[in-house]
Amino acid sequence: MNEQTPSREIRTITNMFQIVDVLMKQDGAQVTEIATELDLAKSTVHQQLSTLYNNGYVIKENGEYHVGLKFLTIGEYARQRREWSGLAKQMVEQLAETTNERAQFFIEEHGRAIYLYTAAGERAVQANRQSGELRYLHSSAGGKAILSRMDRERIEKIIDRWGLPQETDQTITDTDELFDELEATRERGYSINKQESISGLWAIAVPVVANGEVVGAFSVSGPRHRMEKDWFQEELPNTLLGTANELEIKIEYS
């Protein structure tokens, strides 16, 4: 009996997080919809939602449950916990203004890339990316920039856990090809994403390395017809490298 209790508790917690994920993906849902999506008993879903509601983590509007703003407090704490977070935000906004494209700052957690900050310049395309969103490391410029500063053993563990899912017909799905790409990234100092995550979208990124550890990556993305010009491989890399170097210095000497 004692051996079953932890398993039941873990299952309960897992169900709760899955319910929150469904609420986000569906922009609100009812008990029956969630139960069907997750193949759970309606009584289980109702109990979980009641717990979340009573603790202020979900709200109810027009018969549907939605994620509550209490999660915002947790997310902001996680983001601001890094002393240099505000600097990264300012630099992303400056990159967006300078390039007129979409700029991002990525970090890695649990083998996935996460948008810490995003900003849109005047010509930026709407790529449906927002702060807090999870990405695969192998198919994004920022993710590959981060991977390029990891050792092979760590990268292999990430691949074992998440695989190399194909997002477009340009996505790298072969391990050897990925390691070749990461080696090229290390040699030139920046990574390139040519339609590997979104068709028609190109991106370039540079890692931020401070105190011997990769802490994240800056990237700029835009439509192919603008990004395939000379500035993509001449001016933009220097702009990003300068931005990354500035943040690295400020982190190391703060």
C-alpha positions as CSV (number, residue, x, y, z in Angstrom):
1,M,0.0,0.0,0.0
2,N,2.8,2.4,0.8
3,E,4.4,1.7,-2.5
4,Q,1.2,2.7,-4.4
5,T,0.7,6.0,-2.6
6,P,3.6,8.0,-4.3
7,S,2.5,6.6,-7.7
8,R,-1.1,7.9,-7.1
9,E,0.2,11.3,-5.9
10,I,2.5,11.6,-8.9
11,R,-0.4,10.7,-11.3
12,T,-2.6,13.3,-9.6
13,I,0.0,16.0,-10.1
14,T,0.7,15.0,-13.7
15,N,-3.1,15.2,-14.5
16,M,-3.3,18.6,-13.0
17,F,-0.5,20.0,-15.2
18,Q,-2.0,18.3,-18.3
19,I,-5.3,20.0,-17.5
20,V,-3.6,23.3,-17.4
21,D,-1.9,22.6,-20.7
22,V,-5.3,21.8,-22.3
23,L,-6.8,25.0,-21.0
24,M,-4.0,27.0,-22.6
25,K,-4.1,25.1,-25.9
26,Q,-7.8,25.3,-26.3
27,D,-8.1,28.8,-24.8
28,G,-10.6,27.6,-22.2
29,A,-12.6,24.4,-21.9
30,Q,-15.3,22.6,-20.1
31,V,-15.0,19.5,-17.9
32,T,-16.3,17.1,-20.6
33,E,-13.9,18.5,-23.2
34,I,-10.9,18.1,-21.0
35,A,-11.9,14.6,-19.9
36,T,-12.2,13.6,-23.5
37,E,-8.9,15.1,-24.5
38,L,-7.0,13.5,-21.7
39,D,-9.0,10.3,-21.5
40,L,-9.8,11.0,-17.8
41,A,-13.0,10.5,-15.8
42,K,-15.1,13.6,-15.6
43,S,-15.1,13.3,-11.8
44,T,-11.3,13.4,-11.8
45,V,-11.2,16.5,-14.0
46,H,-13.8,18.2,-11.9
47,Q,-11.9,17.5,-8.7
48,Q,-8.7,18.8,-10.2
49,L,-10.3,22.0,-11.6
50,S,-12.0,22.6,-8.2
51,T,-8.6,22.4,-6.5
52,L,-7.0,24.8,-9.0
53,Y,-10.0,27.2,-8.8
54,N,-10.0,27.2,-5.0
55,N,-6.3,28.1,-5.0
56,G,-6.7,30.8,-7.6
57,Y,-5.0,29.2,-10.5
58,V,-8.0,28.9,-12.8
59,I,-11.1,31.0,-13.3
60,K,-14.5,30.2,-14.8
61,E,-16.2,32.3,-17.5
62,N,-19.4,31.4,-19.3
63,G,-19.2,27.8,-18.2
64,E,-15.6,27.4,-19.3
65,Y,-12.4,27.1,-17.2
66,H,-9.4,29.3,-18.1
67,V,-5.9,29.7,-16.8
68,G,-5.8,32.4,-14.1
69,L,-3.4,35.3,-13.8
70,K,-1.9,33.8,-10.7
71,F,0.4,31.8,-13.0
72,L,1.7,35.2,-14.2
73,T,3.2,35.8,-10.8
74,I,5.1,32.5,-11.0
75,G,6.3,33.1,-14.5
76,E,7.5,36.6,-13.8
77,Y,9.4,35.4,-10.7
78,A,11.0,32.6,-12.8
79,R,12.0,35.1,-15.4
80,Q,13.2,37.9,-13.1
81,R,15.1,35.5,-10.9
82,R,18.1,36.0,-13.2
83,E,19.7,39.3,-12.3
84,W,20.6,40.0,-15.9
85,S,17.0,39.4,-17.2
86,G,16.2,43.1,-17.5
87,L,19.3,43.7,-19.6
88,A,18.4,40.9,-22.0
89,K,14.9,42.5,-22.4
90,Q,16.4,45.9,-23.2
91,M,18.8,44.3,-25.7
92,V,16.0,42.3,-27.5
93,E,14.0,45.5,-27.9
94,Q,17.0,47.3,-29.3
95,L,17.7,44.5,-31.7
96,A,14.1,44.7,-33.0
97,E,14.3,48.4,-33.4
98,T,17.7,48.3,-35.1
99,T,16.8,45.5,-37.6
100,N,13.1,46.2,-37.9
101,E,12.6,42.4,-37.7
102,R,11.6,40.1,-34.9
103,A,14.2,39.6,-32.1
104,Q,14.3,37.0,-29.4
105,F,16.3,35.8,-26.4
106,F,16.2,32.1,-25.7
107,I,17.3,30.1,-22.7
108,E,17.3,26.3,-22.3
109,E,15.5,24.3,-19.6
110,H,15.1,20.5,-19.5
111,G,16.5,20.2,-23.0
112,R,14.0,22.6,-24.6
113,A,14.4,26.2,-25.8
114,I,12.2,28.8,-24.1
115,Y,11.5,32.3,-25.3
116,L,12.5,34.6,-22.4
117,Y,11.8,37.8,-24.3
118,T,10.5,38.7,-27.8
119,A,10.1,42.0,-29.5
120,A,8.9,43.0,-33.0
121,G,10.3,45.7,-35.3
122,E,8.3,47.7,-37.8
123,R,8.6,45.1,-40.5
124,A,8.4,42.0,-38.3
125,V,6.3,39.1,-39.5
126,Q,3.7,37.6,-37.2
127,A,5.3,34.2,-36.4
128,N,3.0,33.2,-33.5
129,R,5.9,33.1,-31.0
130,Q,5.6,34.6,-27.5
131,S,7.5,34.7,-24.3
132,G,7.4,31.4,-22.4
133,E,6.8,29.3,-25.4
134,L,8.7,26.1,-25.7
135,R,10.7,25.1,-28.8
136,Y,12.9,22.2,-29.8
137,L,16.6,23.2,-29.7
138,H,17.6,21.5,-33.0
139,S,15.1,23.3,-35.3
140,S,15.6,26.9,-34.1
141,A,18.6,29.3,-34.6
142,G,18.6,30.2,-30.9
143,G,18.4,26.5,-29.9
144,K,21.3,25.5,-32.2
145,A,23.4,28.4,-30.9
146,I,22.9,27.1,-27.4
147,L,23.6,23.5,-28.4
148,S,26.8,24.6,-30.1
149,R,28.2,25.4,-26.6
150,M,27.3,22.1,-25.0
151,D,29.4,19.0,-24.8
152,R,28.5,16.0,-26.9
153,E,27.2,13.9,-24.0
154,R,24.7,16.5,-22.9
155,I,23.5,17.0,-26.5
156,E,23.0,13.3,-26.9
157,K,21.0,13.1,-23.7
158,I,18.7,15.9,-25.1
159,I,18.3,14.0,-28.3
160,D,17.5,10.8,-26.5
161,R,14.8,12.6,-24.5
162,W,13.1,14.7,-27.2
163,G,14.3,13.2,-30.5
164,L,14.7,15.4,-33.6
165,P,11.1,16.0,-34.7
166,Q,10.6,17.3,-38.2
167,E,8.8,20.6,-38.3
168,T,9.3,21.4,-42.0
169,D,11.0,19.7,-44.9
170,Q,14.2,21.6,-44.0
171,T,14.4,20.5,-40.4
172,I,17.6,18.5,-39.5
173,T,16.4,15.1,-38.3
174,D,19.7,13.2,-38.6
175,T,22.1,13.2,-35.6
176,D,25.3,13.2,-37.6
177,E,24.0,16.1,-39.7
178,L,23.1,18.0,-36.6
179,F,26.6,17.6,-35.0
180,D,28.1,18.8,-38.3
181,E,25.8,21.9,-38.2
182,L,26.8,22.6,-34.6
183,E,30.5,22.3,-35.5
184,A,30.0,24.9,-38.3
185,T,28.1,27.1,-35.9
186,R,31.1,27.0,-33.4
187,E,33.5,27.9,-36.2
188,R,31.7,30.9,-37.5
189,G,30.3,32.0,-34.1
190,Y,26.6,32.1,-35.1
191,S,23.8,29.6,-36.1
192,I,21.5,29.8,-39.0
193,N,17.9,28.6,-39.4
194,K,16.7,28.5,-43.0
195,Q,13.0,27.5,-42.9
196,E,13.7,24.7,-40.4
197,S,10.9,25.6,-38.1
198,I,8.5,27.7,-40.2
199,S,8.4,27.7,-44.0
200,G,9.6,30.9,-45.5
201,L,11.2,32.1,-42.2
202,W,15.0,32.5,-41.8
203,A,16.8,33.3,-38.5
204,I,20.3,33.9,-37.2
205,A,21.4,33.5,-33.6
206,V,24.5,33.8,-31.4
207,P,25.1,32.2,-28.0
208,V,25.7,34.2,-24.8
209,V,28.4,32.5,-22.7
210,A,29.3,33.9,-19.3
211,N,31.5,32.4,-16.6
212,G,32.1,29.4,-18.8
213,E,28.4,28.5,-19.1
214,V,26.0,29.1,-22.0
215,V,23.2,31.2,-20.5
216,G,21.1,31.8,-23.6
217,A,21.1,33.1,-27.2
218,F,20.0,36.2,-29.1
219,S,18.3,35.7,-32.4
220,V,16.7,37.8,-35.2
221,S,14.2,36.3,-37.7
222,G,12.4,37.4,-40.8
223,P,11.1,36.4,-44.2
224,R,13.4,34.7,-46.6
225,H,13.2,37.4,-49.2
226,R,14.7,40.0,-46.8
227,M,17.0,37.7,-44.8
228,E,18.8,36.1,-47.8
229,K,20.5,39.4,-48.7
230,D,24.1,40.1,-47.9
231,W,23.4,41.8,-44.6
232,F,22.1,38.4,-43.2
233,Q,25.6,37.0,-43.3
234,E,27.6,40.2,-43.0
235,E,26.1,43.0,-40.9
236,L,23.6,41.0,-38.8
237,P,26.1,38.5,-37.3
238,N,28.3,41.4,-36.2
239,T,25.3,43.1,-34.6
240,L,24.3,40.0,-32.7
241,L,27.8,39.2,-31.7
242,G,28.3,42.7,-30.3
243,T,25.0,42.4,-28.4
244,A,25.9,39.0,-26.9
245,N,29.4,40.2,-25.9
246,E,27.9,43.2,-24.1
247,L,25.6,41.0,-22.1
248,E,28.4,38.5,-21.4
249,I,30.6,41.3,-19.9
250,K,27.8,42.7,-17.8
251,I,26.9,39.3,-16.4
252,E,30.5,38.5,-15.6
253,Y,31.3,41.8,-13.9
254,S,27.9,42.5,-12.3
